[in-house]
Amino acid sequence: MFYVNSFIIENMEEKCVISAIEPQKKKKDRYNIYVDGEYAASLGAEALVTFGIIEGSAIQMSMLQEAVSKDNAQYAFDSAAKLLSHKMRTRSELAGRLKEKNIEEQAVESALDKLASYGYVDDAAYAKEYVQGAVHTGRWGRKAVEYRLKEKGLEQSVIDEAMELYTEEDEKENARRQLQTAAARLKNDDKRKQKQKIYAALARHGFDYGVISTLLSEEDD
């Protein structure tokens, strides 16, 4: 989608004639550029205007390459900003989504660096906010929260710092709340089956096995 035909790259110093400009079917604001009847590149409307690319015009191939590079960078930035308008995301998540759009890696990294400089991409802040939310909702244990942060492509040092906000005491209190909810739901089961189901449910939610056992023992006292 976002590349320059190899013929263009090999003849950067030569001039070419834009033989056709056709709007893409799925993206009306993007156009396929043809040189001598052969597909050469894909550009947005803004790039066409900025670089004066019109059908029948002559343009140096190096300028066409520059137009594509700048268009890629702008498209990557706009796409990332749109994703962030819906919710906060990690740098790794954004990079993955942009690469799915076939945007070249250099443009992706440039866009993310720019967004990071504005404070819109901040993995440390994301991780801390995620952990604080997990502590507040109380549904997941520390192991589950850490695992989910890893899935989001965060560095271990960032995860470790954020996980300091979820203390063992927090986990014990959250596990106790989950246990009480489960016990009320399973009140008609016999004690043995109730304990087994509660243990399994809390374990699935990433609560520490020791914490679960301790709480169940307290219930027996």
C-alpha positions in Angstrom: 0.0 0.0 0.0 2.7 2.5 1.0 5.7 2.0 -1.2 7.4 3.2 -4.3 7.8 0.9 -7.3 11.3 -0.5 -7.5 11.7 1.0 -10.9 11.3 4.5 -9.4 13.8 3.8 -6.6 16.4 2.6 -9.1 16.0 5.8 -11.2 15.8 8.5 -8.6 17.6 11.2 -10.6 15.3 10.8 -13.7 12.1 12.6 -14.3 8.8 10.7 -14.9 5.4 11.6 -16.2 2.3 11.0 -14.1 0.2 9.0 -16.5 -2.8 8.5 -14.2 -4.1 9.3 -10.7 -7.0 7.1 -9.6 -8.9 7.2 -6.3 -8.8 4.1 -4.2 -12.1 2.2 -3.9 -12.0 1.7 -0.2 -10.3 5.0 0.8 -11.6 7.9 -1.1 -9.0 10.3 0.3 -6.1 8.2 -1.1 -5.0 7.8 -4.7 -3.0 5.4 -6.7 -0.3 7.1 -8.8 0.8 5.6 -12.2 4.0 6.4 -14.1 4.0 5.4 -17.8 1.0 3.2 -17.2 2.6 1.4 -14.3 1.6 1.6 -10.6 4.2 3.7 -8.8 2.9 4.7 -5.4 -0.1 5.5 -3.1 -0.6 9.1 -1.8 -3.1 11.1 0.2 -4.9 14.1 -1.2 -2.7 16.5 0.9 0.5 15.1 -0.5 -0.8 15.5 -4.1 -1.4 19.2 -3.5 1.8 19.8 -1.5 4.0 18.3 -4.2 2.0 19.5 -7.1 1.4 16.0 -8.5 -1.3 16.1 -11.2 -2.1 13.8 -14.1 0.2 14.6 -17.1 2.8 16.5 -15.1 6.5 15.7 -15.0 8.2 15.1 -11.7 11.6 14.0 -10.6 11.5 10.5 -9.2 13.4 11.6 -6.0 10.6 14.1 -5.3 8.0 11.3 -5.8 9.9 9.3 -3.2 10.0 12.2 -0.8 6.2 12.7 -1.3 5.6 9.1 -0.4 7.9 9.2 2.7 6.2 12.3 4.0 2.8 10.9 3.2 3.6 7.7 5.1 4.8 9.7 8.1 1.6 11.8 8.2 -0.7 8.8 7.6 1.1 7.0 10.5 0.7 9.9 12.8 -3.0 10.5 11.9 -3.8 6.8 12.3 -2.1 6.6 15.7 -3.8 9.7 16.9 -7.2 8.3 15.8 -6.5 5.1 17.8 -5.6 7.1 20.8 -8.8 9.1 20.6 -10.7 6.0 21.5 -8.5 4.9 24.4 -5.0 5.0 25.8 -2.6 2.4 24.3 0.9 1.2 24.7 3.6 2.0 22.1 3.7 -1.7 21.2 0.0 -1.9 20.7 0.0 1.2 18.4 3.0 -0.1 16.4 1.2 -3.4 15.8 -2.0 -1.7 14.6 -0.1 0.6 12.3 2.0 -2.2 10.8 -1.3 -4.0 10.1 -2.0 -1.1 7.8 1.2 -1.9 5.9 2.8 1.4 6.9 6.6 1.2 6.7 8.4 0.8 10.0 10.4 4.0 9.8 7.2 6.0 9.4 5.6 4.2 12.3 8.5 4.8 14.7 8.7 8.5 13.6 5.0 9.0 14.3 5.2 7.3 17.7 8.2 9.3 18.7 6.4 12.5 17.8 3.3 11.4 19.8 5.5 10.5 22.8 7.1 13.9 22.7 3.6 15.4 23.1 2.9 13.0 26.0 0.3 11.0 24.2 2.3 7.8 24.2 3.6 7.0 27.7 4.1 3.4 28.6 4.9 4.1 32.3 1.8 6.2 32.8 -0.3 3.6 30.9 1.0 0.8 33.1 0.3 2.7 36.4 -3.2 3.7 35.3 -3.9 0.1 34.3 -2.7 -1.3 37.7 -4.6 1.3 39.6 -7.7 0.4 37.7 -7.2 -3.3 38.5 -6.8 -2.6 42.2 -10.0 -0.5 42.2 -12.1 -3.0 40.4 -10.7 -5.9 42.4 -11.5 -8.6 39.9 -8.0 -9.7 39.1 -5.0 -10.9 41.2 -1.5 -9.6 40.8 -0.4 -12.4 38.5 -3.2 -11.8 36.1 -2.5 -8.1 36.0 1.2 -8.5 35.4 0.5 -11.1 32.6 -1.9 -8.7 30.9 0.7 -5.9 31.0 3.2 -8.2 29.3 0.7 -9.0 26.6 0.6 -5.3 25.9 4.2 -5.3 25.0 5.5 -3.3 28.0 9.1 -3.7 29.2 9.6 -5.6 32.4 11.1 -2.6 34.2 8.0 -0.6 33.4 5.7 -3.4 34.6 7.7 -3.9 37.8 7.4 -0.2 38.7 3.7 -0.2 38.0 3.1 -3.4 40.0 4.4 -1.7 43.1 1.0 0.0 43.2 -0.7 -3.3 43.7 0.4 -4.5 47.1 0.0 -8.0 48.7 -2.5 -6.4 51.1 -4.5 -5.0 48.2 -4.6 -8.5 46.6 -5.7 -10.1 49.9 -8.5 -7.6 50.3 -9.6 -8.1 46.6 -9.5 -11.8 47.0 -11.6 -11.6 50.1 -14.2 -9.6 48.3 -14.3 -12.1 45.4 -14.5 -15.0 47.8 -17.5 -13.5 49.6 -19.3 -12.8 46.3 -18.6 -16.4 45.1 -19.7 -17.9 48.5 -23.0 -16.0 48.3 -23.5 -17.3 44.7 -22.7 -20.9 45.8 -24.4 -20.9 49.1 -26.6 -24.0 48.2 -23.5 -26.1 47.5 -22.0 -28.3 50.2 -18.9 -26.9 51.9 -16.4 -29.1 50.1 -17.7 -28.3 46.6 -18.1 -24.6 47.5 -14.4 -24.4 48.5 -13.2 -26.2 45.4 -15.2 -23.9 43.1 -14.1 -20.8 44.9 -10.5 -21.8 44.9 -10.7 -22.5 41.1 -12.4 -19.3 40.4 -9.9 -17.1 42.3 -7.0 -19.0 40.8 -8.4 -18.4 37.3 -8.4 -14.7 38.1 -4.7 -14.7 39.0 -4.9 -14.5 42.7 -2.0 -15.9 44.7 -2.5 -19.6 45.7 -1.2 -18.8 49.2 -3.7 -15.9 49.6 -6.6 -18.1 48.5 -5.7 -20.9 50.8 -5.3 -18.5 53.8 -8.7 -16.9 53.2 -10.4 -20.3 52.8 -8.8 -21.5 56.0 -10.1 -18.3 57.8 -13.6 -19.1 56.6 -13.4 -22.5 58.3 -12.4 -21.0 61.6 
